[in-house]
Amino acid sequence: MIIHWSDDAIREIRLRYGSDATVWKLVSDSEGCGCAMNGVAALWAIQAPQEGELQAESNAFEVWYEKRHEVFFDESMRVTYQPEHRAFKLASDGQIYSNRLRIEDRRIINSIK
């Protein structure tokens, strides 16, 4: 899997989450959806990947994902920032996953457990 971050997306991530938010996890988040097949694409800032997670090729940040989520995404995708909407977009040449990509800082949540 390859994820390319636009310069605007890199800049906005650093502004919102700090320069130490360098490790991210791409998920198909089905929490609250009622079905594991109806997930929503999301990026989570994490402290470190969990054992068994795979690393995507990325031009800016470490991006990890679970093997079981691989089926939901294309081989090559891009994250861009749309300032007019104050939103991130995840897309590939074949589809748009989200015009308002959900991005969460899970570093604190996971360190408390």
SEDOLO-9913 format. One record per atom (N, C-alpha, C): residue number from 1; atom name; z negated, y negated, x. Coordinates in pm, whole numbers, padded with zeros to 5 digits, always signed. Each point is the difference from the previous one (the first is absolute). Layout:
N
+-----+------+--------+--------+--------+
!  nr ! atom !      z !      y !      x !
+-----+------+--------+--------+--------+
! NUM !   CA !      Z !      Y !      X !
...
+-----+------+--------+--------+--------+
// end
This chain:
113
+-----+------+--------+--------+--------+
!  nr ! atom !      z !      y !      x !
+-----+------+--------+--------+--------+
!   1 !    N ! +00000 ! +00117 ! +00084 !
!   1 !   CA ! +00000 ! -00117 ! -00084 !
!   1 !    C ! +00000 ! -00124 ! +00090 !
!   2 !    N ! +00078 ! -00098 ! -00041 !
!   2 !   CA ! +00011 ! -00125 ! +00076 !
!   2 !    C ! -00031 ! -00116 ! -00096 !
!   3 !    N ! -00088 ! -00090 ! +00045 !
!   3 !   CA ! -00033 ! -00117 ! -00079 !
!   3 !    C ! +00021 ! -00124 ! +00085 !
!   4 !    N ! +00087 ! -00087 ! -00048 !
!   4 !   CA ! +00028 ! -00125 ! +00071 !
!   4 !    C ! -00067 ! -00115 ! -00075 !
!   5 !    N ! -00078 ! -00079 ! +00071 !
!   5 !   CA ! -00069 ! -00115 ! -00056 !
!   5 !    C ! +00078 ! -00127 ! +00035 !
!   6 !    N ! +00025 ! -00085 ! -00099 !
!   6 !   CA ! +00064 ! -00129 ! +00028 !
!   6 !    C ! -00100 ! -00091 ! +00072 !
!   7 !    N ! +00052 ! -00100 ! +00068 !
!   7 !   CA ! -00088 ! -00095 ! +00069 !
!   7 !    C ! -00095 ! -00068 ! -00097 !
!   8 !    N ! +00051 ! -00036 ! -00118 !
!   8 !   CA ! -00085 ! -00065 ! -00101 !
!   8 !    C ! -00111 ! +00093 ! -00047 !
!   9 !    N ! +00032 ! +00128 ! -00018 !
!   9 !   CA ! -00101 ! +00097 ! -00043 !
!   9 !    C ! -00107 ! +00019 ! +00107 !
!  10 !    N ! +00039 ! +00008 ! +00124 !
!  10 !   CA ! -00095 ! +00014 ! +00111 !
!  10 !    C ! -00093 ! -00121 ! +00004 !
!  11 !    N ! +00057 ! -00117 ! -00009 !
!  11 !   CA ! -00078 ! -00124 ! +00004 !
!  11 !    C ! -00100 ! -00006 ! -00116 !
!  12 !    N ! +00044 ! +00034 ! -00120 !
!  12 !   CA ! -00086 ! -00006 ! -00118 !
!  12 !    C ! -00111 ! +00105 ! +00005 !
!  13 !    N ! +00032 ! +00120 ! +00048 !
!  13 !   CA ! -00103 ! +00104 ! +00016 !
!  13 !    C ! -00109 ! -00050 ! +00094 !
!  14 !    N ! +00040 ! -00058 ! +00110 !
!  14 !   CA ! -00098 ! -00049 ! +00098 !
!  14 !    C ! -00083 ! -00115 ! -00057 !
!  15 !    N ! +00063 ! -00088 ! -00078 !
!  15 !   CA ! -00073 ! -00110 ! -00064 !
!  15 !    C ! -00103 ! +00051 ! -00100 !
!  16 !    N ! +00039 ! +00096 ! -00081 !
!  16 !   CA ! -00087 ! +00051 ! -00107 !
!  16 !    C ! -00108 ! +00096 ! +00049 !
!  17 !    N ! +00036 ! +00085 ! +00096 !
!  17 !   CA ! -00090 ! +00109 ! +00038 !
!  17 !    C ! -00052 ! -00009 ! +00143 !
!  18 !    N ! +00046 ! -00098 ! +00074 !
!  18 !   CA ! -00046 ! -00018 ! +00137 !
!  18 !    C ! +00084 ! +00077 ! +00101 !
!  19 !    N ! -00010 ! -00043 ! +00123 !
!  19 !   CA ! +00080 ! +00063 ! +00106 !
!  19 !    C ! -00049 ! +00140 ! +00034 !
!  20 !    N ! -00120 ! +00036 ! -00047 !
!  20 !   CA ! -00052 ! +00135 ! +00028 !
!  20 !    C ! +00045 ! +00102 ! -00105 !
!  21 !    N ! +00073 ! -00042 ! -00101 !
!  21 !   CA ! +00054 ! +00093 ! -00101 !
!  21 !    C ! +00131 ! +00057 ! +00052 !
!  22 !    N ! -00011 ! +00097 ! +00089 !
!  22 !   CA ! +00119 ! +00053 ! +00067 !
!  22 !    C ! +00034 ! +00143 ! -00041 !
!  23 !    N ! -00091 ! +00065 ! -00075 !
!  23 !   CA ! +00021 ! +00138 ! -00041 !
!  23 !    C ! +00008 ! +00004 ! -00152 !
!  24 !    N ! +00112 ! +00052 ! -00051 !
!  24 !   CA ! +00027 ! +00001 ! -00143 !
!  24 !    C ! +00035 ! +00140 ! -00047 !
!  25 !    N ! -00026 ! +00026 ! -00127 !
!  25 !   CA ! +00036 ! +00128 ! -00059 !
!  25 !    C ! +00088 ! -00026 ! -00121 !
!  26 !    N ! +00118 ! +00062 ! -00002 !
!  26 !   CA ! +00091 ! -00008 ! -00113 !
!  26 !    C ! -00034 ! +00115 ! -00095 !
!  27 !    N ! -00024 ! -00034 ! -00126 !
!  27 !   CA ! -00037 ! +00102 ! -00097 !
!  27 !    C ! +00081 ! -00015 ! -00127 !
!  28 !    N ! +00009 ! +00109 ! -00072 !
!  28 !   CA ! +00046 ! -00002 ! -00138 !
!  28 !    C ! -00129 ! +00018 ! -00080 !
!  29 !    N ! -00058 ! -00112 ! -00039 !
!  29 !   CA ! -00133 ! -00001 ! -00060 !
!  29 !    C ! +00008 ! +00033 ! -00148 !
!  30 !    N ! -00056 ! +00114 ! -00038 !
!  30 !   CA ! +00003 ! +00043 ! -00140 !
!  30 !    C ! -00135 ! -00019 ! -00069 !
!  31 !    N ! -00094 ! -00065 ! +00069 !
!  31 !   CA ! -00132 ! -00022 ! -00059 !
!  31 !    C ! +00013 ! -00085 ! -00126 !
!  32 !    N ! -00048 ! +00052 ! -00110 !
!  32 !   CA ! +00006 ! -00071 ! -00127 !
!  32 !    C ! +00132 ! +00015 ! -00073 !
!  33 !    N ! +00097 ! +00071 ! +00061 !
!  33 !   CA ! +00131 ! +00016 ! -00062 !
!  33 !    C ! +00004 ! +00118 ! -00099 !
!  34 !    N ! -00091 ! +00095 ! +00017 !
!  34 !   CA ! -00003 ! +00115 ! -00089 !
!  34 !    C ! +00088 ! +00115 ! +00042 !
!  35 !    N ! +00083 ! -00022 ! +00101 !
!  35 !   CA ! +00090 ! +00107 ! +00045 !
!  35 !    C ! +00033 ! -00021 ! +00146 !
!  36 !    N ! -00008 ! +00104 ! +00078 !
!  36 !   CA ! +00027 ! -00010 ! +00144 !
!  36 !    C ! +00146 ! -00033 ! +00030 !
!  37 !    N ! +00088 ! +00018 ! -00096 !
!  37 !   CA ! +00142 ! -00027 ! +00023 !
!  37 !    C ! +00038 ! -00143 ! -00036 !
!  38 !    N ! -00092 ! -00079 ! -00053 !
!  38 !   CA ! +00030 ! -00137 ! -00040 !
!  38 !    C ! -00073 ! -00101 ! +00086 !
!  39 !    N ! -00001 ! +00022 ! +00128 !
!  39 !   CA ! -00073 ! -00088 ! +00091 !
!  39 !    C ! +00070 ! -00133 ! +00020 !
!  40 !    N ! -00077 ! -00095 ! +00050 !
!  40 !   CA ! +00048 ! -00133 ! +00032 !
!  40 !    C ! -00010 ! -00017 ! +00151 !
!  41 !    N ! +00105 ! -00049 ! +00062 !
!  41 !   CA ! -00002 ! -00022 ! +00145 !
!  41 !    C ! -00106 ! -00104 ! +00034 !
!  42 !    N ! -00075 ! +00027 ! +00107 !
!  42 !   CA ! -00103 ! -00092 ! +00045 !
!  42 !    C ! -00018 ! +00014 ! +00150 !
!  43 !    N ! -00048 ! -00106 ! +00062 !
!  43 !   CA ! -00036 ! +00001 ! +00141 !
!  43 !    C ! -00149 ! -00031 ! +00009 !
!  44 !    N ! -00071 ! +00082 ! +00078 !
!  44 !   CA ! -00143 ! -00019 ! +00020 !
!  44 !    C ! -00027 ! -00029 ! +00147 !
!  45 !    N ! -00074 ! -00106 ! +00027 !
!  45 !   CA ! -00050 ! -00023 ! +00136 !
!  45 !    C ! -00112 ! +00100 ! +00021 !
!  46 !    N ! +00007 ! +00076 ! +00108 !
!  46 !   CA ! -00100 ! +00102 ! +00029 !
!  46 !    C ! -00052 ! -00016 ! +00142 !
!  47 !    N ! -00116 ! +00060 ! +00025 !
!  47 !   CA ! -00057 ! -00002 ! +00136 !
!  47 !    C ! +00081 ! +00089 ! +00093 !
!  48 !    N ! +00030 ! +00121 ! -00049 !
!  48 !   CA ! +00071 ! +00098 ! +00081 !
!  48 !    C ! +00058 ! +00106 ! -00093 !
!  49 !    N ! +00107 ! +00066 ! +00042 !
!  49 !   CA ! +00055 ! +00107 ! -00084 !
!  49 !    C ! -00094 ! +00119 ! -00006 !
!  50 !    N ! +00016 ! +00078 ! -00105 !
!  50 !   CA ! -00077 ! +00123 ! -00012 !
!  50 !    C ! +00078 ! +00113 ! +00065 !
!  51 !    N ! -00071 ! +00104 ! +00033 !
!  51 !   CA ! +00063 ! +00116 ! +00063 !
!  51 !    C ! +00112 ! +00053 ! -00088 !
!  52 !    N ! +00114 ! +00029 ! +00061 !
!  52 !   CA ! +00113 ! +00056 ! -00071 !
!  52 !    C ! +00099 ! -00101 ! -00054 !
!  53 !    N ! -00035 ! -00129 ! +00002 !
!  53 !   CA ! +00094 ! -00100 ! -00049 !
!  53 !    C ! +00111 ! -00022 ! +00103 !
!  54 !    N ! +00115 ! -00039 ! -00050 !
!  54 !   CA ! +00117 ! -00019 ! +00084 !
!  54 !    C ! +00023 ! -00148 ! +00025 !
!  55 !    N ! +00052 ! -00033 ! +00117 !
!  55 !   CA ! +00026 ! -00140 ! +00033 !
!  55 !    C ! +00147 ! -00033 ! -00020 !
!  56 !    N ! +00023 ! -00108 ! -00074 !
!  56 !   CA ! +00136 ! -00050 ! -00019 !
!  56 !    C ! +00039 ! -00084 ! +00121 !
!  57 !    N ! +00128 ! -00008 ! +00025 !
!  57 !   CA ! +00049 ! -00092 ! +00102 !
!  57 !    C ! -00004 ! -00139 ! -00061 !
!  58 !    N ! -00053 ! -00098 ! +00073 !
!  58 !   CA ! -00017 ! -00134 ! -00055 !
!  58 !    C ! +00017 ! -00104 ! +00110 !
!  59 !    N ! +00056 ! -00114 ! -00036 !
!  59 !   CA ! +00022 ! -00106 ! +00098 !
!  59 !    C ! -00119 ! -00094 ! +00017 !
!  60 !    N ! -00104 ! +00013 ! -00083 !
!  60 !   CA ! -00109 ! -00097 ! +00009 !
!  60 !    C ! -00138 ! +00062 ! +00001 !
!  61 !    N ! -00030 ! +00087 ! -00092 !
!  61 !   CA ! -00133 ! +00057 ! -00016 !
!  61 !    C ! +00008 ! +00152 ! +00006 !
!  62 !    N ! -00114 ! +00063 ! +00024 !
!  62 !   CA ! -00007 ! +00146 ! -00016 !
!  62 !    C ! +00003 ! +00027 ! -00149 !
!  63 !    N ! +00089 ! +00088 ! -00043 !
!  63 !   CA ! +00005 ! +00038 ! -00141 !
!  63 !    C ! -00009 ! +00151 ! -00007 !
!  64 !    N ! -00095 ! +00048 ! -00080 !
!  64 !   CA ! -00026 ! +00142 ! -00016 !
!  64 !    C ! +00023 ! +00039 ! -00145 !
!  65 !    N ! +00024 ! +00127 ! -00023 !
!  65 !   CA ! +00018 ! +00050 ! -00135 !
!  65 !    C ! -00034 ! +00148 ! -00004 !
!  66 !    N ! -00029 ! +00047 ! -00120 !
!  66 !   CA ! -00029 ! +00141 ! -00019 !
!  66 !    C ! +00131 ! +00074 ! -00023 !
!  67 !    N ! +00011 ! +00117 ! +00056 !
!  67 !   CA ! +00122 ! +00081 ! -00013 !
!  67 !    C ! +00039 ! +00018 ! -00147 !
!  68 !    N ! -00100 ! +00018 ! -00087 !
!  68 !   CA ! +00029 ! +00024 ! -00141 !
!  68 !    C ! +00060 ! -00122 ! -00070 !
!  69 !    N ! -00016 ! -00119 ! +00058 !
!  69 !   CA ! +00058 ! -00121 ! -00058 !
!  69 !    C ! +00142 ! -00027 ! +00049 !
!  70 !    N ! +00042 ! +00072 ! +00101 !
!  70 !   CA ! +00131 ! -00021 ! +00061 !
!  70 !    C ! +00114 ! +00010 ! -00101 !
!  71 !    N ! -00014 ! +00086 ! -00097 !
!  71 !   CA ! +00104 ! +00024 ! -00100 !
!  71 !    C ! +00027 ! -00124 ! -00087 !
!  72 !    N ! -00096 ! -00090 ! -00010 !
!  72 !   CA ! +00013 ! -00117 ! -00086 !
!  72 !    C ! +00073 ! -00116 ! +00066 !
!  73 !    N ! +00028 ! +00010 ! +00130 !
!  73 !   CA ! +00057 ! -00112 ! +00074 !
!  73 !    C ! +00128 ! +00040 ! +00074 !
!  74 !    N ! +00086 ! -00099 ! +00023 !
!  74 !   CA ! +00122 ! +00021 ! +00078 !
!  74 !    C ! -00035 ! +00004 ! +00149 !
!  75 !    N ! +00093 ! +00047 ! +00078 !
!  75 !   CA ! -00020 ! +00012 ! +00144 !
!  75 !    C ! -00015 ! -00136 ! +00068 !
!  76 !    N ! +00073 ! -00100 ! -00049 !
!  76 !   CA ! -00004 ! -00132 ! +00061 !
!  76 !    C ! -00028 ! -00105 ! -00108 !
!  77 !    N ! -00105 ! -00080 ! +00022 !
!  77 !   CA ! -00039 ! -00102 ! -00098 !
!  77 !    C ! -00034 ! -00129 ! +00072 !
!  78 !    N ! -00013 ! -00106 ! -00077 !
!  78 !   CA ! -00037 ! -00128 ! +00057 !
!  78 !    C ! -00104 ! -00070 ! -00088 !
!  79 !    N ! -00089 ! -00071 ! +00067 !
!  79 !   CA ! -00100 ! -00083 ! -00068 !
!  79 !    C ! +00037 ! -00144 ! +00028 !
!  80 !    N ! +00020 ! -00076 ! -00107 !
!  80 !   CA ! +00031 ! -00143 ! +00012 !
!  80 !    C ! -00103 ! -00079 ! -00079 !
!  81 !    N ! -00003 ! -00131 ! +00025 !
!  81 !   CA ! -00091 ! -00087 ! -00073 !
!  81 !    C ! +00083 ! -00101 ! -00077 !
!  82 !    N ! -00037 ! -00019 ! -00128 !
!  82 !   CA ! +00068 ! -00095 ! -00088 !
!  82 !    C ! -00095 ! -00116 ! -00029 !
!  83 !    N ! +00011 ! -00109 ! +00076 !
!  83 !   CA ! -00097 ! -00110 ! -00015 !
!  83 !    C ! +00000 ! -00061 ! -00140 !
!  84 !    N ! +00113 ! -00001 ! -00067 !
!  84 !   CA ! +00006 ! -00058 ! -00135 !
!  84 !    C ! -00086 ! +00076 ! -00101 !
!  85 !    N ! -00026 ! +00126 ! +00030 !
!  85 !   CA ! -00085 ! +00084 ! -00087 !
!  85 !    C ! -00134 ! +00033 ! +00066 !
!  86 !    N ! -00016 ! -00042 ! +00125 !
!  86 !   CA ! -00119 ! +00036 ! +00080 !
!  86 !    C ! -00021 ! +00151 ! -00003 !
!  87 !    N ! +00110 ! +00073 ! +00016 !
!  87 !   CA ! -00004 ! +00146 ! -00014 !
!  87 !    C ! +00082 ! +00068 ! +00108 !
!  88 !    N ! -00041 ! +00123 ! +00030 !
!  88 !   CA ! +00073 ! +00084 ! +00094 !
!  88 !    C ! +00093 ! +00091 ! -00079 !
!  89 !    N ! +00109 ! +00037 ! +00062 !
!  89 !   CA ! +00099 ! +00088 ! -00064 !
!  89 !    C ! +00024 ! +00119 ! +00091 !
!  90 !    N ! -00001 ! +00120 ! -00058 !
!  90 !   CA ! +00034 ! +00122 ! +00074 !
!  90 !    C ! +00131 ! +00052 ! -00058 !
!  91 !    N ! +00100 ! +00014 ! +00085 !
!  91 !   CA ! +00132 ! +00044 ! -00047 !
!  91 !    C ! +00069 ! +00081 ! +00108 !
!  92 !    N ! +00101 ! +00074 ! -00044 !
!  92 !   CA ! +00090 ! +00072 ! +00090 !
!  92 !    C ! +00141 ! -00041 ! -00040 !
!  93 !    N ! +00099 ! +00056 ! +00065 !
!  93 !   CA ! +00138 ! -00029 ! -00041 !
!  93 !    C ! +00029 ! +00055 ! -00139 !
!  94 !    N ! -00074 ! +00103 ! -00042 !
!  94 !   CA ! +00026 ! +00066 ! -00127 !
!  94 !    C ! -00082 ! -00047 ! -00118 !
!  95 !    N ! -00116 ! -00063 ! +00027 !
!  95 !   CA ! -00085 ! -00039 ! -00112 !
!  95 !    C ! -00106 ! -00103 ! +00041 !
!  96 !    N ! -00056 ! -00062 ! -00101 !
!  96 !   CA ! -00113 ! -00089 ! +00018 !
!  96 !    C ! -00123 ! +00077 ! -00050 !
!  97 !    N ! -00096 ! +00020 ! +00087 !
!  97 !   CA ! -00123 ! +00069 ! -00039 !
!  97 !    C ! -00095 ! -00093 ! -00073 !
!  98 !    N ! -00006 ! -00124 ! +00047 !
!  98 !   CA ! -00086 ! -00099 ! -00065 !
!  98 !    C ! +00038 ! -00140 ! +00044 !
!  99 !    N ! +00013 ! -00090 ! -00097 !
!  99 !   CA ! +00019 ! -00142 ! +00029 !
!  99 !    C ! -00134 ! -00069 ! +00023 !
! 100 !    N ! -00105 ! +00066 ! -00039 !
! 100 !   CA ! -00137 ! -00051 ! +00018 !
! 100 !    C ! -00085 ! +00115 ! +00055 !
! 101 !    N ! +00029 ! +00035 ! +00123 !
! 101 !   CA ! -00066 ! +00112 ! +00067 !
! 101 !    C ! -00151 ! -00022 ! +00006 !
! 102 !    N ! -00074 ! +00098 ! -00048 !
! 102 !   CA ! -00146 ! -00009 ! +00004 !
! 102 !    C ! -00046 ! +00026 ! +00142 !
! 103 !    N ! -00076 ! -00094 ! +00053 !
! 103 !   CA ! -00054 ! +00011 ! +00135 !
! 103 !    C ! -00151 ! -00016 ! -00010 !
! 104 !    N ! -00072 ! +00097 ! +00055 !
! 104 !   CA ! -00146 ! +00001 ! -00009 !
! 104 !    C ! -00061 ! +00016 ! +00138 !
! 105 !    N ! -00111 ! -00066 ! +00019 !
! 105 !   CA ! -00076 ! +00016 ! +00123 !
! 105 !    C ! -00105 ! +00108 ! -00023 !
! 106 !    N ! +00026 ! +00119 ! +00049 !
! 106 !   CA ! -00090 ! +00114 ! -00017 !
! 106 !    C ! -00088 ! +00022 ! +00123 !
! 107 !    N ! +00004 ! -00092 ! +00094 !
! 107 !   CA ! -00081 ! +00018 ! +00123 !
! 107 !    C ! -00149 ! -00007 ! -00032 !
! 108 !    N ! -00042 ! -00089 ! -00083 !
! 108 !   CA ! -00141 ! -00016 ! -00032 !
! 108 !    C ! -00047 ! +00114 ! -00089 !
! 109 !    N ! +00078 ! +00033 ! -00102 !
! 109 !   CA ! -00035 ! +00106 ! -00094 !
! 109 !    C ! -00024 ! +00131 ! +00075 !
! 110 !    N ! +00091 ! +00036 ! +00089 !
! 110 !   CA ! -00011 ! +00126 ! +00071 !
! 110 !    C ! -00111 ! +00000 ! +00105 !
! 111 !    N ! -00034 ! -00114 ! +00054 !
! 111 !   CA ! -00106 ! -00003 ! +00102 !
! 111 !    C ! -00139 ! +00007 ! -00062 !
! 112 !    N ! -00013 ! -00031 ! -00131 !
! 112 !   CA ! -00129 ! +00006 ! -00067 !
! 112 !    C ! -00036 ! +00144 ! -00036 !
! 113 !    N ! +00098 ! +00082 ! -00029 !
! 113 !   CA ! -00024 ! +00140 ! -00043 !
! 113 !    C ! -00062 ! +00083 ! +00108 !
+-----+------+--------+--------+--------+
// end
